[in-house]
Amino acid sequence: MSYNYITNPITGRPIRIGGDTYNRIVMESHDYIDGRLVRRQTAPPPQEQPVYLNTDIGRYVQHDTRTYHRLIESDYEVVEDYYLVHSEEEELIEQIINETLYNEENHDSRRLTFNEIQGIRAGIQADQDEYDDFVLQQDTTNRTPSGPSSRPRTLEDHAPRLAELNIELCKECLMPVNPSDLTDKLCKDCSE
């Protein structure tokens, strides 16, 4: 059995003639004339669906579509009735929007573009990378000069508490072990 398909005048996608979508369109607003769907003059004007900017890829997503529902199920949320943001970045995007738009005079009529959001994200990421480099540098300077497998100072800071609990750490794998089970400050697994 072959099915005849026609282009949906609302979305531009192919739909099956006689299918659910086709029947809904014909009942609501269109007539099938000469092999295509033509909007009736008596049909009410089409309702505009809200459109949201997906801040991850920069594409617009129409409300109540498959893509919209898939993103919402994947933990995306709508921010400021315009931006579609993953829940992990919701606070970051709100902060970007508030700082950028409230510094400008016409914050009610202006929306950030995808490129502006990406630029601000890049700046934040550069700041984060700089901070990570600083922390890494501090971590390497806080190591004791006893060798390549030296322990961070934080372990030495916790030595009194470990002694209080009658626990020592294996100097190789740093696993907590009873001091009587250590051989040359190595646990059984590391000493073999």
C-alpha positions as a Python dict, from the first residue, in 0.01 Angstrom:
ca = {
    (1, 'M'): (0, 0, 0),
    (2, 'S'): (150, 332, -101),
    (3, 'Y'): (88, 650, 91),
    (4, 'N'): (61, 989, -69),
    (5, 'Y'): (248, 1266, 103),
    (6, 'I'): (205, 1641, 91),
    (7, 'T'): (398, 1930, 243),
    (8, 'N'): (261, 2067, 568),
    (9, 'P'): (203, 2440, 497),
    (10, 'I'): (272, 2528, 861),
    (11, 'T'): (601, 2345, 918),
    (12, 'G'): (722, 2260, 567),
    (13, 'R'): (759, 1893, 658),
    (14, 'P'): (602, 1610, 458),
    (15, 'I'): (284, 1467, 607),
    (16, 'R'): (74, 1171, 501),
    (17, 'I'): (-257, 1250, 332),
    (18, 'G'): (-527, 1113, 559),
    (19, 'G'): (-294, 1107, 861),
    (20, 'D'): (-358, 1276, 1196),
    (21, 'T'): (-171, 1596, 1114),
    (22, 'Y'): (-330, 1626, 770),
    (23, 'N'): (-679, 1577, 914),
    (24, 'R'): (-619, 1832, 1190),
    (25, 'I'): (-498, 2093, 938),
    (26, 'V'): (-796, 2030, 707),
    (27, 'M'): (-1043, 2055, 997),
    (28, 'E'): (-888, 2372, 1142),
    (29, 'S'): (-786, 2596, 855),
    (30, 'H'): (-700, 2448, 514),
    (31, 'D'): (-867, 2288, 212),
    (32, 'Y'): (-711, 2026, -16),
    (33, 'I'): (-728, 2179, -365),
    (34, 'D'): (-534, 2065, -674),
    (35, 'G'): (-296, 1847, -475),
    (36, 'R'): (-199, 2105, -214),
    (37, 'L'): (-329, 2253, 107),
    (38, 'V'): (-472, 2605, 65),
    (39, 'R'): (-569, 2822, 363),
    (40, 'R'): (-939, 2908, 380),
    (41, 'Q'): (-1033, 3276, 391),
    (42, 'T'): (-1268, 3210, 678),
    (43, 'A'): (-999, 3045, 888),
    (44, 'P'): (-880, 3241, 1192),
    (45, 'P'): (-531, 3388, 1166),
    (46, 'P'): (-261, 3142, 1266),
    (47, 'Q'): (-151, 3166, 1627),
    (48, 'E'): (212, 3253, 1673),
    (49, 'Q'): (394, 3010, 1892),
    (50, 'P'): (662, 3148, 2124),
    (51, 'V'): (1016, 3093, 2001),
    (52, 'Y'): (1314, 3036, 2231),
    (53, 'L'): (1686, 3079, 2165),
    (54, 'N'): (1878, 2760, 2243),
    (55, 'T'): (2190, 2906, 2408),
    (56, 'D'): (2397, 2594, 2337),
    (57, 'I'): (2371, 2591, 1956),
    (58, 'G'): (2225, 2931, 1869),
    (59, 'R'): (1914, 2801, 1694),
    (60, 'Y'): (1558, 2900, 1765),
    (61, 'V'): (1320, 2637, 1901),
    (62, 'Q'): (947, 2679, 1860),
    (63, 'H'): (725, 2613, 2160),
    (64, 'D'): (541, 2280, 2175),
    (65, 'T'): (747, 2107, 1906),
    (66, 'R'): (932, 1777, 1928),
    (67, 'T'): (1265, 1953, 1970),
    (68, 'Y'): (1127, 2174, 2246),
    (69, 'H'): (986, 1878, 2438),
    (70, 'R'): (1304, 1674, 2390),
    (71, 'L'): (1512, 1961, 2533),
    (72, 'I'): (1274, 2014, 2826),
    (73, 'E'): (1295, 1641, 2905),
    (74, 'S'): (1677, 1672, 2889),
    (75, 'D'): (1679, 1924, 3176),
    (76, 'Y'): (1657, 2248, 2977),
    (77, 'E'): (1462, 2541, 3114),
    (78, 'V'): (1319, 2863, 2973),
    (79, 'V'): (1479, 3177, 3117),
    (80, 'E'): (1330, 3525, 3076),
    (81, 'D'): (1064, 3380, 2839),
    (82, 'Y'): (1321, 3377, 2559),
    (83, 'Y'): (1635, 3174, 2635),
    (84, 'L'): (1636, 2793, 2641),
    (85, 'V'): (1917, 2698, 2881),
    (86, 'H'): (2046, 2374, 3030),
    (87, 'S'): (1971, 2367, 3403),
    (88, 'E'): (2344, 2353, 3486),
    (89, 'E'): (2394, 2693, 3321),
    (90, 'E'): (2068, 2857, 3427),
    (91, 'E'): (2223, 3075, 3698),
    (92, 'L'): (2516, 3167, 3475),
    (93, 'I'): (2290, 3279, 3188),
    (94, 'E'): (2063, 3473, 3426),
    (95, 'Q'): (2370, 3647, 3566),
    (96, 'I'): (2498, 3727, 3216),
    (97, 'I'): (2158, 3862, 3114),
    (98, 'N'): (2112, 4071, 3427),
    (99, 'E'): (2463, 4218, 3423),
    (100, 'T'): (2459, 4294, 3051),
    (101, 'L'): (2105, 4422, 3011),
    (102, 'Y'): (2076, 4619, 3333),
    (103, 'N'): (2391, 4810, 3245),
    (104, 'E'): (2216, 4934, 2932),
    (105, 'E'): (1936, 5188, 2914),
    (106, 'N'): (1683, 4995, 2700),
    (107, 'H'): (1699, 4660, 2879),
    (108, 'D'): (1329, 4588, 2819),
    (109, 'S'): (1348, 4587, 2439),
    (110, 'R'): (1690, 4427, 2393),
    (111, 'R'): (1776, 4058, 2395),
    (112, 'L'): (2123, 3912, 2385),
    (113, 'T'): (2225, 3736, 2067),
    (114, 'F'): (2388, 3395, 2061),
    (115, 'N'): (2723, 3550, 1964),
    (116, 'E'): (2709, 3788, 2261),
    (117, 'I'): (2634, 3500, 2498),
    (118, 'Q'): (2919, 3295, 2348),
    (119, 'G'): (3159, 3590, 2384),
    (120, 'I'): (3069, 3636, 2749),
    (121, 'R'): (3099, 3260, 2806),
    (122, 'A'): (3445, 3264, 2645),
    (123, 'G'): (3551, 3545, 2878),
    (124, 'I'): (3421, 3357, 3181),
    (125, 'Q'): (3592, 3039, 3062),
    (126, 'A'): (3921, 3228, 3016),
    (127, 'D'): (3890, 3362, 3371),
    (128, 'Q'): (3816, 3008, 3496),
    (129, 'D'): (4116, 2867, 3307),
    (130, 'E'): (4338, 3137, 3456),
    (131, 'Y'): (4207, 3053, 3804),
    (132, 'D'): (4260, 2679, 3744),
    (133, 'D'): (4619, 2748, 3635),
    (134, 'F'): (4672, 2952, 3952),
    (135, 'V'): (4534, 2672, 4172),
    (136, 'L'): (4751, 2415, 3993),
    (137, 'Q'): (5057, 2633, 4042),
    (138, 'Q'): (4973, 2673, 4413),
    (139, 'D'): (4923, 2298, 4443),
    (140, 'T'): (5263, 2222, 4293),
    (141, 'T'): (5438, 2476, 4517),
    (142, 'N'): (5271, 2325, 4826),
    (143, 'R'): (5436, 1988, 4769),
    (144, 'T'): (5730, 1880, 4979),
    (145, 'P'): (6064, 1860, 4799),
    (146, 'S'): (6118, 1495, 4891),
    (147, 'G'): (6063, 1358, 4542),
    (148, 'P'): (5826, 1315, 4248),
    (149, 'S'): (5568, 1118, 4448),
    (150, 'S'): (5567, 1360, 4739),
    (151, 'R'): (5247, 1419, 4929),
    (152, 'P'): (5066, 1753, 4941),
    (153, 'R'): (5106, 1949, 5262),
    (154, 'T'): (4740, 1897, 5342),
    (155, 'L'): (4817, 1535, 5431),
    (156, 'E'): (5086, 1651, 5670),
    (157, 'D'): (4836, 1893, 5820),
    (158, 'H'): (4600, 1603, 5888),
    (159, 'A'): (4867, 1377, 6041),
    (160, 'P'): (4769, 1460, 6405),
    (161, 'R'): (4406, 1366, 6339),
    (162, 'L'): (4510, 1044, 6162),
    (163, 'A'): (4733, 952, 6459),
    (164, 'E'): (4441, 1024, 6692),
    (165, 'L'): (4230, 778, 6492),
    (166, 'N'): (4519, 529, 6485),
    (167, 'I'): (4534, 541, 6103),
    (168, 'E'): (4827, 596, 5871),
    (169, 'L'): (4828, 646, 5497),
    (170, 'C'): (5024, 427, 5261),
    (171, 'K'): (5296, 650, 5114),
    (172, 'E'): (5236, 506, 4766),
    (173, 'C'): (4858, 478, 4722),
    (174, 'L'): (4747, 700, 5016),
    (175, 'M'): (4495, 440, 5136),
    (176, 'P'): (4415, 455, 5509),
    (177, 'V'): (4562, 152, 5686),
    (178, 'N'): (4616, 36, 6043),
    (179, 'P'): (4979, 125, 6133),
    (180, 'S'): (5054, -235, 6231),
    (181, 'D'): (4967, -348, 5874),
    (182, 'L'): (5228, -120, 5712),
    (183, 'T'): (5566, -246, 5595),
    (184, 'D'): (5815, 37, 5533),
    (185, 'K'): (5514, 275, 5529),
    (186, 'L'): (5358, 73, 5241),
    (187, 'C'): (5034, -122, 5253),
    (188, 'K'): (5022, -491, 5165),
    (189, 'D'): (4918, -422, 4803),
    (190, 'C'): (5194, -168, 4740),
    (191, 'S'): (5472, -364, 4913),
    (192, 'E'): (5420, -669, 4687),
}
